[in-house]
Structure formats: C-alpha cells, structure tokens
Amino acid sequence: MIEKVNKRNLSKFVDFPDKLYSGDSNYVPYMKGDLTKTLDNLLFKDKSYVALLSTDKNVVQARILLTVDKNKQLHTDKCGFFCMFECVYDFKVCNELLNAAEEVLRQMGAECISGSYFPHDPDNRRGILVEGFEAPPLVFTSYNKPYYDELLTNFGMTKQTDALQYKIDLLNNEYKRVKRADEFSRRKYDYRVDTVDWKNIDRDIEDFHTVMQIATNDIIYQDAPSIDTLKSIVKGWKKYLNKDYILIARDNATDMPLGILMALPDYFELFAKMRGRLDLRGLHVFLRNRKKIHGLRAMLQYVVPKYQNSGMLMSMYCKLWTAIQSNGITRLEAGTIIENNAPSNDIVQSVGGTLARRYRLYYKEL
C-alpha cells in the first residue's frame, strides 16, 4: 500500500531507517529533530516536496522524497529529483513505490527522474553508494544497503554519473612534495591562504559565494548557492564547523578571493553514538566527544578559472594538512567529486588520494 506522508505518519518516514539498518555497525542515523523540522517545512509549509511510504499491514517497507526543479546537466527545468530512498530487498515493493513516485512527478510536471540528492544541498548525502561498504560513512555522505543498485536498475533507472570520494593517507610521503609546490605557487602568483574569520563572517560568506559563482561550470552538478543559502548553511552548521578547516586563498595585492576549501570534522562519529537524538544522553555524548573526533571530510574545493592550474589547491591542502597535524585527525577523505571533473579529481589524487567510495546518480525518462 502506498501512503502519502502527512503530519500523522511523518514519524514513520523518519524512523524507518533505524529498523531497516538495525544491527548494521556502519549505519549513522539522521538527527531526528533536525530532519523532522526540515521535512515539516518542505512538505507542509513550503509544499515543495512530496513524500511517499510503502506499507504492508501498517509496517513500513520503503520510503522516498520527491520534488521538481532545474537540472542544468539534463537541460531541463522540470527534473524530478528523488532523495531519502530506503527500501527492503523486494523488487515488487520497490517497483510499486517508484511507479507511484513517477506518477506524482508527472503530476508535478516532471520530464525525468534523477537522484539521489539531499534537499537544498547537492553536496550532502549525494548519490547511492555502490562501492565502498567496508567502513562507516563520513559526515554528510550517503550509506545504504548494497542491493539498492540492483533495485533501481531492475526498475529501469540507469547511471547518470558517478561521484567519487577519496581516502588520503596522512602517513604518505606526499606532504614534502605538496609543500614545495605550495611555496613555489604562492611566490609565483602572490597569494596567501587564510582561515575563515568569524568576526568578518559576512564578508567571508560573500567571498565564498564569489568564488563558487566564478568557478561553477557545466561539470559541477549545481549552480552556486545564493548568499542567503550560504548564510543559512553556516548558521545551521556553525556548531559543527572548525575555522582551521575553512580556507580562502586571496590575492595579496587586492585581497580578492581566488579559491576556497572547506572540510568538516566527522561528526558522524558522534551521531552514531547519539542515536540520532539530541536528548540528555545525546547532548552528553556530543559535549564529551566533540573535540575527540578523528575523521575529517574535505567537501568543497573551488578555484577561479585563471588559477585552476596554478597549484593553488595544493596550497590549500598544504594548510589543511598542517591543521590536521595539530588537531589529532587520523582519517581524511575528500569528495564527493563528479567523475568527469578532471581538475578536482587530479588534485586530490596528486596529494595521495585513492578511491574509497563511489556514489551513483541515477536517471530515467518519464
């Protein structure tokens, strides 16, 4: 039975993964309060999304969240995006849910279906994991059952593109070479790499926006976010951010922003222990362990076109490397990077990155 999510059954949508992944040590729950608030806004206030549940005798079997928006790679303003897809290993259940999802998207004017993407933030939990199930996911990346690719391809979805995540060996011998490249590049192009300044955060957000606007190209799967969106992200994430990991390359003569790099401590290490709840126990876990996080995910890296082959990203990774050494980080991953974005993939590989995970974006015409 297919149900449209309303305020009465929203908790079923939110809680279903806890039951599906019960006993899976790699599973990291969403923060329940944040997710419920987000869905309440999307489904019932903005009414820009629709959520569906598949149930059998009142027991949830699958779920999906849907919207219609612009997709510049597919050259359409009527792309049906899906996200938060979860399903038991049953082709009939999956097909029934996705058939219903397609019908909803057609009624919303969609020409195709693509995903998975997280609402409002295509770098967050992007794609279906198809390779790299051996270790827990890092902060704001996807994790799912290995059979999801089988479910989606059986329904008729095909690969649109893959996004790659790299593991960077912090004990490798690349640092000396990266340091030499950094010093040479900064002398030649006369720039510096600063950490974000909380006292001038509005200026730095504008600089982030400027770089992302200029550097965004047809390979990158989303337009640069608006200033308001960036401010909202910073406000929502501020308790998770460390200024040592948020870097801006600036021209020394003009202070113009030329490149940005942002990494996040792996708060998934804490979320797993918090059971997705910021209750008294969860708050205790957060406060006690937030300075003991050992993982880091580099999740944004942009350089304006003029300097994309200058070594500037090397300089930012060099500064990040220094911060890592002083903050007790032992695990670093970078991505997710669209597979045909050669400059970004090449840079990560050049600092010692090796493929750790592969996430797939799927597509189907309606």
Secondary structure per residue as TSV (DSSP state, phi and psi in degrees):
chain	resnum	aa	ss	phi	psi
A	1	M	-	360.0	133.2
A	2	I	E	-99.8	128.1
A	3	E	E	-119.5	138.3
A	4	K	E	-81.4	134.8
A	5	V	-	-73.0	131.5
A	6	N	-	-129.2	-174.4
A	7	K	T	-66.3	-25.4
A	8	R	T	-74.6	-35.7
A	9	N	T	-109.4	11.4
A	10	L	H	-58.6	-37.7
A	11	S	H	-62.9	-30.9
A	12	K	H	-64.1	-41.4
A	13	F	H	-62.1	-45.6
A	14	V	H	-68.1	-39.8
A	15	D	H	-86.4	-15.3
A	16	F	H	-54.6	-44.8
A	17	P	H	-59.4	-32.7
A	18	D	H	-57.6	-37.9
A	19	K	H	-77.9	-40.1
A	20	L	H	-63.7	-38.7
A	21	Y	T	-101.4	15.4
A	22	S	T	-54.7	126.0
A	23	G	T	89.5	-5.5
A	24	D	-	-89.3	111.7
A	25	S	T	-69.3	-15.9
A	26	N	T	-89.3	-10.1
A	27	Y	-	-73.2	134.0
A	28	V	-	-121.6	118.6
A	29	P	-	-73.0	152.2
A	30	Y	-	-62.9	154.6
A	31	M	-	-73.6	111.2
A	32	K	H	-58.0	-44.0
A	33	G	H	-63.6	-45.8
A	34	D	H	-63.3	-43.3
A	35	L	H	-65.7	-42.9
A	36	T	H	-61.8	-41.6
A	37	K	H	-64.6	-43.6
A	38	T	H	-60.7	-47.6
A	39	L	H	-66.6	-36.9
A	40	D	H	-59.5	-41.7
A	41	N	I	-67.2	-47.2
A	42	L	I	-68.1	-41.5
A	43	L	I	-87.2	-38.6
A	44	F	I	-113.5	-23.1
A	45	K	I	-99.5	-62.0
A	46	D	S	-72.5	-31.3
A	47	K	-	56.2	36.2
A	48	S	-	-96.5	-8.3
A	49	Y	-	-128.8	158.2
A	50	V	E	-129.5	136.6
A	51	A	E	-119.0	141.5
A	52	L	E	-125.0	147.5
A	53	L	E	-122.8	143.4
A	54	S	E	-107.0	125.1
A	55	T	E	-127.9	154.5
A	56	D	E	-134.8	110.9
A	57	K	T	55.2	43.6
A	58	N	T	72.3	8.9
A	59	V	E	-103.9	126.5
A	60	V	E	-70.4	133.1
A	61	Q	E	-111.9	-26.1
A	62	A	E	-164.0	162.5
A	63	R	E	-150.8	160.7
A	64	I	E	-161.6	148.8
A	65	L	E	-120.1	137.4
A	66	L	E	-133.7	147.2
A	67	T	E	-155.1	170.6
A	68	V	E	-123.6	131.2
A	69	D	E	-159.2	-178.2
A	70	K	E	-73.1	140.7
A	71	N	E	-132.8	103.2
A	72	K	T	-70.9	-26.8
A	73	Q	T	-69.8	-33.0
A	74	L	T	-92.3	1.3
A	75	H	T	55.8	47.4
A	76	T	E	-146.1	146.8
A	77	D	E	-93.8	3.0
A	78	K	E	-125.0	50.5
A	79	C	E	-90.9	131.1
A	80	G	E	-88.6	111.6
A	81	F	E	-93.8	138.3
A	82	F	E	-118.0	151.1
A	83	C	E	-155.4	171.8
A	84	M	E	53.7	33.0
A	85	F	E	-73.6	126.9
A	86	E	E	-142.2	143.1
A	87	C	E	-159.5	145.5
A	88	V	-	-68.8	166.4
A	89	Y	S	-82.2	79.1
A	90	D	-	-151.5	113.5
A	91	F	H	-63.3	-37.8
A	92	K	H	-64.0	-44.9
A	93	V	H	-61.9	-46.5
A	94	C	H	-61.9	-47.9
A	95	N	H	-63.4	-38.9
A	96	E	H	-63.7	-43.3
A	97	L	H	-65.0	-46.1
A	98	L	H	-71.7	-32.4
A	99	N	H	-61.3	-43.1
A	100	A	H	-65.5	-38.9
A	101	A	H	-62.9	-42.9
A	102	E	H	-61.9	-40.6
A	103	E	H	-64.5	-41.6
A	104	V	H	-61.1	-44.2
A	105	L	H	-66.8	-37.5
A	106	R	H	-60.8	-42.5
A	107	Q	H	-64.9	-25.5
A	108	M	T	-87.5	0.0
A	109	G	T	93.7	12.0
A	110	A	-	-73.8	148.6
A	111	E	S	-103.1	-17.0
A	112	C	E	-157.3	171.5
A	113	I	E	-125.5	138.3
A	114	S	E	-145.5	147.9
A	115	G	E	164.6	179.0
A	116	S	-	-101.8	150.2
A	117	Y	-	-133.4	151.0
A	118	F	-	-89.4	142.4
A	119	P	T	-54.1	130.8
A	120	H	T	68.3	-3.0
A	121	D	-	-148.5	87.3
A	122	P	T	-65.8	-11.5
A	123	D	T	-88.2	-5.9
A	124	N	S	-99.4	119.5
A	125	R	S	52.1	45.2
A	126	R	-	-82.5	129.5
A	127	G	S	86.1	166.4
A	128	I	E	-97.1	126.4
A	129	L	E	-65.1	124.5
A	130	V	E	-122.2	-10.5
A	131	E	E	-152.4	130.9
A	132	G	-	106.0	50.6
A	133	F	-	-92.1	2.9
A	134	E	S	-76.5	-24.8
A	135	A	S	-129.8	159.3
A	136	P	-	-62.1	150.7
A	137	P	-	-69.9	155.1
A	138	L	-	-89.3	170.8
A	139	V	T	-50.4	129.5
A	140	F	T	58.5	33.1
A	141	T	-	-115.8	164.3
A	142	S	-	-81.3	152.6
A	143	Y	-	-146.1	137.6
A	144	N	-	-154.9	175.1
A	145	K	-	-67.7	143.2
A	146	P	T	-61.1	-20.9
A	147	Y	T	-84.4	0.5
A	148	Y	H	-63.4	-37.4
A	149	D	H	-59.9	-40.9
A	150	E	H	-64.2	-42.0
A	151	L	H	-62.9	-46.3
A	152	L	H	-72.2	-41.0
A	153	T	H	-69.7	-34.5
A	154	N	H	-61.5	-34.1
A	155	F	H	-74.2	-18.4
A	156	G	T	114.2	5.2
A	157	M	-	-78.4	147.5
A	158	T	E	-124.6	164.1
A	159	K	E	-64.0	128.5
A	160	Q	E	-92.0	-51.0
A	161	T	E	-167.2	166.2
A	162	D	E	-110.8	150.9
A	163	A	E	-117.2	137.7
A	164	L	E	-112.7	143.6
A	165	Q	E	-124.4	137.4
A	166	Y	E	-114.8	143.5
A	167	K	E	-95.8	130.2
A	168	I	E	-109.8	120.4
A	169	D	-	-74.9	110.9
A	170	L	T	-74.1	-9.3
A	171	L	T	-103.4	9.4
A	172	N	S	-77.5	-179.3
A	173	N	S	-100.0	16.0
A	174	E	H	-77.8	-21.4
A	175	Y	H	-60.6	-43.6
A	176	K	H	-60.5	-41.4
A	177	R	H	-67.7	-41.6
A	178	V	H	-63.0	-40.4
A	179	K	H	-62.0	-42.1
A	180	R	H	-64.7	-41.8
A	181	A	H	-64.0	-39.4
A	182	D	H	-60.6	-49.6
A	183	E	H	-63.3	-42.4
A	184	F	H	-63.7	-45.2
A	185	S	H	-66.2	-43.0
A	186	R	H	-66.2	-35.4
A	187	R	H	-68.0	-42.7
A	188	K	H	-70.3	-41.5
A	189	Y	H	-105.2	-1.6
A	190	D	T	54.8	62.0
A	191	Y	E	-133.7	170.5
A	192	R	E	-133.5	168.0
A	193	V	E	-121.3	117.2
A	194	D	E	-104.4	155.6
A	195	T	E	-86.9	159.4
A	196	V	-	-61.4	147.9
A	197	D	-	-111.2	107.8
A	198	W	G	-61.5	-28.7
A	199	K	G	-73.4	-19.1
A	200	N	G	-124.9	43.5
A	201	I	H	-65.9	-34.8
A	202	D	H	-63.2	-40.7
A	203	R	H	-63.4	-44.4
A	204	D	H	-68.2	-34.3
A	205	I	H	-63.7	-42.2
A	206	E	H	-62.4	-37.8
A	207	D	H	-67.9	-39.7
A	208	F	H	-58.2	-46.8
A	209	H	H	-61.3	-43.0
A	210	T	H	-59.7	-48.5
A	211	V	H	-63.8	-43.9
A	212	M	H	-64.9	-38.0
A	213	Q	H	-63.1	-46.7
A	214	I	H	-70.0	-36.7
A	215	A	H	-85.6	-17.6
A	216	T	-	-63.5	135.1
A	217	N	-	-138.1	-173.8
A	218	D	S	-70.0	-15.8
A	219	I	S	-77.5	-38.7
A	220	I	S	-69.9	136.6
A	221	Y	S	-87.2	11.4
A	222	Q	S	-153.5	153.7
A	223	D	-	-71.4	157.9
A	224	A	-	-59.3	136.0
A	225	P	-	-66.1	157.8
A	226	S	-	-72.5	164.5
A	227	I	H	-56.7	-44.7
A	228	D	H	-62.4	-38.7
A	229	T	H	-65.2	-43.7
A	230	L	H	-62.0	-42.7
A	231	K	H	-62.0	-39.8
A	232	S	H	-64.9	-40.8
A	233	I	H	-63.7	-45.7
A	234	V	H	-62.4	-42.6
A	235	K	H	-62.5	-42.6
A	236	G	H	-73.0	-30.1
A	237	W	H	-100.6	-3.6
A	238	K	G	-53.5	-37.4
A	239	K	G	-68.3	-13.7
A	240	Y	G	-100.8	-5.5
A	241	L	-	-94.3	148.6
A	242	N	-	-128.0	121.4
A	243	K	G	-61.2	-25.3
A	244	D	G	-62.5	-21.0
A	245	Y	G	-106.4	10.0
A	246	I	E	-120.3	108.2
A	247	L	E	-120.4	143.5
A	248	I	E	-131.8	122.6
A	249	A	E	-87.4	130.1
A	250	R	E	-128.9	145.4
A	251	D	E	-66.7	130.2
A	252	N	T	-66.2	-33.4
A	253	A	T	-78.5	-36.6
A	254	T	T	-114.8	-12.0
A	255	D	-	68.2	9.0
A	256	M	-	-64.3	136.2
A	257	P	E	-73.0	134.3
A	258	L	E	-119.4	-24.3
A	259	G	E	-160.4	156.7
A	260	I	E	-138.6	151.2
A	261	L	E	-145.7	132.4
A	262	M	E	-132.4	131.5
A	263	A	E	-124.8	151.4
A	264	L	E	-120.2	135.2
A	265	P	E	-56.5	149.0
A	266	D	-	-80.9	79.8
A	267	Y	T	-67.9	-10.6
A	268	F	H	-59.7	-27.8
A	269	E	H	-58.0	-36.6
A	270	L	H	-84.5	-41.1
A	271	F	H	-56.9	-37.7
A	272	A	H	-62.2	-40.0
A	273	K	H	-74.9	-24.9
A	274	M	H	-84.0	-6.6
A	275	R	T	61.0	24.8
A	276	G	T	76.4	13.1
A	277	R	-	-127.4	133.2
A	278	L	-	-99.2	51.2
A	279	D	S	-86.5	-168.1
A	280	L	H	-59.3	-43.9
A	281	R	H	-65.7	-44.8
A	282	G	H	-63.3	-41.5
A	283	L	H	-63.3	-39.7
A	284	H	H	-61.6	-44.6
A	285	V	H	-60.9	-44.0
A	286	F	H	-62.2	-50.6
A	287	L	H	-67.4	-35.1
A	288	R	H	-74.9	-29.9
A	289	N	H	-115.8	-2.7
A	290	R	T	-64.8	-21.9
A	291	K	T	-98.9	10.6
A	292	K	-	-115.3	18.1
A	293	I	-	-73.7	134.9
A	294	H	-	-107.8	-9.1
A	295	G	E	-108.1	155.1
A	296	L	E	-144.7	138.1
A	297	R	E	-120.4	117.4
A	298	A	E	-80.1	114.1
A	299	M	E	-117.4	-14.9
A	300	L	E	-134.0	131.5
A	301	Q	E	-148.6	119.3
A	302	Y	E	-138.7	140.0
A	303	V	E	-135.0	136.4
A	304	V	-	-61.4	149.1
A	305	P	G	-51.9	-39.5
A	306	K	G	-58.7	-27.7
A	307	Y	G	-114.5	15.4
A	308	Q	T	-71.0	-18.2
A	309	N	T	-114.9	23.7
A	310	S	T	-92.4	-13.3
A	311	G	T	93.9	6.6
A	312	M	H	-64.1	-39.6
A	313	L	H	-64.1	-35.4
A	314	M	H	-57.6	-42.3
A	315	S	H	-63.4	-41.3
A	316	M	H	-68.8	-38.9
A	317	Y	H	-66.7	-33.3
A	318	C	H	-63.1	-44.7
A	319	K	H	-66.9	-38.2
A	320	L	H	-61.7	-41.9
A	321	W	H	-58.9	-42.1
A	322	T	H	-62.7	-43.1
A	323	A	H	-63.9	-38.2
A	324	I	H	-60.0	-44.0
A	325	Q	H	-64.6	-28.4
A	326	S	H	-94.0	-3.5
A	327	N	H	-117.3	9.3
A	328	G	T	74.2	21.1
A	329	I	-	-77.0	132.9
A	330	T	-	-119.7	-6.1
A	331	R	E	-138.5	119.4
A	332	L	E	-127.2	128.5
A	333	E	E	-128.4	150.5
A	334	A	E	-127.8	138.5
A	335	G	E	129.5	176.1
A	336	T	E	-98.5	137.8
A	337	I	E	-118.5	128.0
A	338	I	E	-56.9	137.5
A	339	E	T	-61.5	-28.7
A	340	N	T	-95.7	11.8
A	341	N	-	-87.0	77.3
A	342	A	H	-57.3	-45.3
A	343	P	H	-58.1	-45.0
A	344	S	H	-69.0	-42.3
A	345	N	H	-63.4	-41.1
A	346	D	H	-63.5	-40.4
A	347	I	H	-63.7	-46.5
A	348	V	H	-63.2	-40.9
A	349	Q	H	-65.3	-33.5
A	350	S	H	-70.7	-20.9
A	351	V	T	-98.0	16.0
A	352	G	T	101.3	13.1
A	353	G	E	-75.0	135.0
A	354	T	E	-124.3	147.2
A	355	L	E	-59.5	126.3
A	356	A	E	-111.3	-37.6
A	357	R	E	-146.8	150.7
A	358	R	E	-127.6	126.4
A	359	Y	E	-113.6	137.5
A	360	R	E	-112.2	133.5
A	361	L	E	-99.0	128.9
A	362	Y	E	-106.1	159.6
A	363	Y	E	-147.9	147.6
A	364	K	E	-158.7	134.6
A	365	E	E	-75.2	147.4
A	366	L	-	-100.7	360.0
